[in-house]
Amino acid sequence: MTRLFMILILCSYLILAWSFATQTPPWQAPDEPAHYNYIRFIATTGYLPALQPGDYDQSYLTEIVARNFPPELSIDPLRYEFHQPPLYYLLMTPVFLLFRGNLLSLRLFSAALGAIQILLAFAAVRRIFPEQPVWGIGVAAIFAFLPQHVAMNSSVNNDVLAEIMILGIWVWIASELHGHPPRQRWIGGLLLGAGFLTKTTVYPMAVVALVATLAQSTLEGQPWLERLRRLLSWLLPALAIGALWWIRNGIVYEWPDLLGLQQHNRVVIGQPRTAEWIAHHGWMATLDRFWTFTFQSFWGQFGWMGIVLEARWYLLFAWLTALGFLGFALHLGQLRSRSPFWNIRGILLLLNLGLTVGAYLWYNLSFVQHQGRYLFPALLPIALGLAVGWFTWATKARVAKTFGIACGIGSILLGMAGGIHGDLPSFPIGLLCGTGLTIWLSAQLPFLRPYLGMALCLGAFALNLHLTLHVIPSAFH
C-alpha cells in the first residue's frame, strides 16, 4: 500500500508541476527573472557573476511587475540575485544551453528536482521514525500538494535545490542517529558542503547536524577524542567545500563579506525597509500584514504576491492548520514520555524549525519580506507536525467520536445563524461536516483509512488543478 500511495503522490505532483509551469505566465514567480539572468550570465560568459551597484532598480522592478512584464520592458536590468551561491545555476546552465534559454524547459527541470524532494522527505521521516511508517506518506503528500510549494518548485528559483540539500542532510542525520557505519559519515560533509554552495537557507542545518552528532556521541558514551573524530569526519569536508565560495567572495566583495550579503544590502537601494514601513503605516498595520501575508503566502499567494485567493480557501487552510497542530498537541499530551518527539529526534526537528523561523524574523527586521515560502527550509518539521496531528484525530476512536459530534453541532449552529441572517454559510458547514465524517469513519472503520487517504489526496490534487487552470490564468486576463 505504501508503494501505491507514493506512486499516486509522485504522479499527481508531476502533473501539477507541469500545470503550474505551463499556466503561470513568464516571469510571474517571485524573483524568477533575476534567477534566470544568473543562469544566462554563466551560459553566455562562462564566469560567475558578481553583484554590482545598479543591479537592483526598485522603480523599474515596481513598474515591470505592475504591468505584468510587457514585451517592451526587458528583464535584463533585474540582476539582484547575482550574490547567490552558484550550484543551482551551474546545474541549470546545461539545460539553458540545450534548450537555448527556453524558460519552460528550465521550469520543468526545477519541477523534476521537486520530485526528488518528495522522495527525500519520505525517506527522512521513515528513517527518523521507523516505528511510524504512515507518517512518511503524510509528509510526502504535503510536500507534493502544498500549493505554494508546488508553484515555487515549478519556477526558476534556487529554493528547490536548497530544500533537496536540507532533506538529504536529514536523511543522513537519521542514519547517524541509528548508527550507520563510520565510513559513511563523510557523505554528510559532502551534502552540507554542497548546501553551502546552494543557498544560505541551508546553513542552519550545520547546527542541526552538529547537535545531532554530539548528542548521539554522548548517548553512546564515546570518549571526547572519539567524539571529536566523529565530528571532524564530516565537518572538515563541508568546510573545505564551502571555503571555495567564501574565499571567492572575500576576494570579490572584500573581507569580511564572505557571503555577499553586505554587498546585497548596499545594492538593493529602494527595497522596502521595515523601519520605514512602520514609520509610514504604523506598528499594528505592519504586524497585521506580516501575519496575514505570511500565512497566505505559505499556503498559496501567487505571482509576485499579487494573486490572493478567495477567502474560503484561506478558511480551509486555516482549518487544516489548526486541526493539524491541535492534533499534534493532543498526540504529545496523550503519549507524554512515550512519544518519539520527547527525545533527540524531536529536539532536532524543533531546532530546524526554530532556526528557520528565527532567520525569517531576523530578515524581516531589516526588509519587508512577508513571504511564507521563506519557512519552507523547515517544511519537514512543519509537515510532520501537521501529518501527525491529522493522523491523531483520525486514529483515536473516542476523540474522533467527540470531534464528530462537535462538528455536527457546529454545523447546526452555523446553519441556524445563517438562516436568521438570510445567508447560509454553505462552505464552512460543508467543511465541518466533511471533516467530522472523515475523521469518524477513519477512527471507527480502520480498513477505510487508505481509501480516505487517497480521496483526500485526490481532493488536494483537484484544488491545485483548479488554481492552475482557472485562478492563475484569470488573474492575467
HELIX and SHEET records of a PDB file:
HELIX    1   1 THR A    2  GLN A   23  1                                  22    
HELIX    2   2 GLU A   32  THR A   45  1                                  14    
HELIX    3   3 GLN A   58  ALA A   66  1                                   9    
HELIX    4   4 LEU A   87  LEU A   98  1                                  12    
HELIX    5   5 LEU A  103  ILE A  128  1                                  26    
HELIX    6   6 PRO A  133  PHE A  145  1                                  13    
HELIX    7   7 PRO A  147  ASN A  153  1                                   7    
HELIX    8   8 ASP A  159  LEU A  177  1                                  19    
HELIX    9   9 PRO A  182  GLN A  184  5                                   3    
HELIX   10  10 TRP A  186  PHE A  196  1                                  11    
HELIX   11  11 THR A  200  VAL A  202  5                                   3    
HELIX   12  12 PRO A  204  LEU A  219  1                                  16    
HELIX   13  13 TRP A  224  VAL A  252  1                                  29    
HELIX   14  14 LEU A  261  VAL A  267  1                                   7    
HELIX   15  15 THR A  274  HIS A  281  1                                   8    
HELIX   16  16 TRP A  283  TRP A  299  1                                  17    
HELIX   17  17 ALA A  311  LEU A  335  1                                  25    
HELIX   18  18 ARG A  336  ARG A  338  5                                   3    
HELIX   19  19 ILE A  344  SER A  366  1                                  23    
HELIX   20  20 GLY A  372  ALA A  378  5                                   7    
HELIX   21  21 LEU A  379  THR A  395  1                                  17    
HELIX   22  22 ALA A  397  HIS A  421  1                                  25    
HELIX   23  23 SER A  426  GLN A  444  1                                  19    
HELIX   24  24 PRO A  446  LEU A  448  5                                   3    
HELIX   25  25 ARG A  449  HIS A  466  1                                  18    
HELIX   26  26 LEU A  467  VAL A  471  3                                   5    
HELIX   27  27 ILE A  472  SER A  474  1                                   3    
SHEET    1   A 2 GLN A 301  PHE A 302  0                                        
SHEET    2   A 2 ILE A 307  VAL A 308 -1                                        
END                                                                             
